[in-house]
Amino acid sequence: MIDGKKIPAKMLSLDPYSTWLGIEILSVEIGCVKLGMTIRPEMLNSMGKAHGGITYSLADTAFGFSSNTHGKFAVSIETSINHIEALEEGDYITAECTLDKTKTKVGFNIVEVKKGDELVALFKGVVYRTTKDWE
């Protein structure tokens, strides 16, 4: 089984969507990954703000990477997000898993999305941990 702290880098290398988003790994601990990215022009909606799906994608990736650091393949079974502040082109945002609670095979996670120190979105996810090990 691979060291859990190496799993997010492996996942990112196999993830063309997150690569297209420009996601970078800022820190990794077991159960807590922090990611960052910059909002680009093609990520804006019709109102000139970042599409909500962009914020969601960053948070979902942080959730997925954090959940998998425990060494087992983990898949989401339910997620939701609260958008708190609109984002602009050029904004650099981070997503960090701030809660990682595991009950047998089910895990509960909270991811905070921030622009600097300002909370811009709050993501909640439930994950199922399989028996398959990361290698």
N, C-alpha and C positions, 0 to 999 in steps of 0.2 A: 504494500500500500504506500502511496506517495505521501510525503509530508504535506499536511493540510494547508500550510502557508504557501505552498507552491501551486496549489490547485487553481486559484484565480488567474494566474498568468497563463496556465495551460488552457483554461476555459476561454480566456480572451483570444488566445492564438487560434482557437477553433471557431470563433464567433464573428462572421463577416459583418453582421448588423452592428454590433457594438464597436467594431473596428471602424466602420463607416461613420458612426456617430463621433468618433474621435475620443472615445473614453480612454482615460489613463488611470492606472492603479496608483493611488497615493500612499496607502498603507494597508497592511494585512495582519490581522491577528485571528486566531481561531474564533469563529463566530462573529467577527467584525471586520468588514472591508470598507475602505473609504475610496471612492472614485471621484474623478473630476472630468469636466468637458466644457467646451466653449460653444455658445449658441451661434450658429452660422446662418447666413441669409436664407438658404434653402430649408431651414427649420422653422420659418415663420408662417403664421396663419394669415388669413385674409385681413386681419386687423393690425398686422405688423408686429404682433407679439409672438413669442415662442409657442409653437403648437403644444398643447397639453401632453400629447403623446411623447414628446421629446423628454420632458421632465419625468414622465411615467417610465419611459424606457431606461433612463439613467438609474432611477430608484429600483426598478425591477432587476436590473443587472447587479446592482449592489446587493440586493436581497438574494439573488441566485448565487452569486459568488460567496457571500457570507455563509449561506446555508450549506454549501458544498465543502467548506473548509473542515468540516468534521470527518471528511474522508469517505463518505458514502454518497452515491449519486442521489441528489435531492431535486424534486420537481415541485413546482408551485401547484397548489390546489385551489387557492383563493387569494386574490389581491384587491386592494382598493387604494385610492389616493385622494387627498384633500389638497386642492390647489389654493394657496394662500395669497401669493403675489404673482403678478404677470412678469414675464422676463423679456428682455430685449436682445437684439442682435449684438454680439460681442460680450454678453454677460458670461462670466465663468462661474459655473455652479458645481457643487460637490454633493455627493450622496453618501451617507454613512449609516451603517446598521448600528442602531443604538440599543436594540434589545434583541437577544437571541435566546429564546427559551425552548428547550426540547422536552417533550413528554413522549417517551418511548419512540415511536416512529414519526410523530407529528411535531413540527417546530413552529413557533410563533415569532415573528420578527417585526420590528419597527425600523423604518429608514427615514432619516431626516434629510431633506434636500435644502441646501443653503446657498445663498449668494453672499459671500463674505460671512459675517456673523448672523445674517438675517435669514430666518426660517421662511422658505418660499413654498414648500410642499411637505406633506406628511403622508408616508406610505405605510400600509400595514399588509403583511403577507402571512399566509399559512403554507407550510411546506410539508411534503411527505418524503421521508428518507427511506430509500430502497435498501436492499441488502447488498447491492453491487458496490464494490470498492473502486475508488479512483486509483489508477495505476500509471 
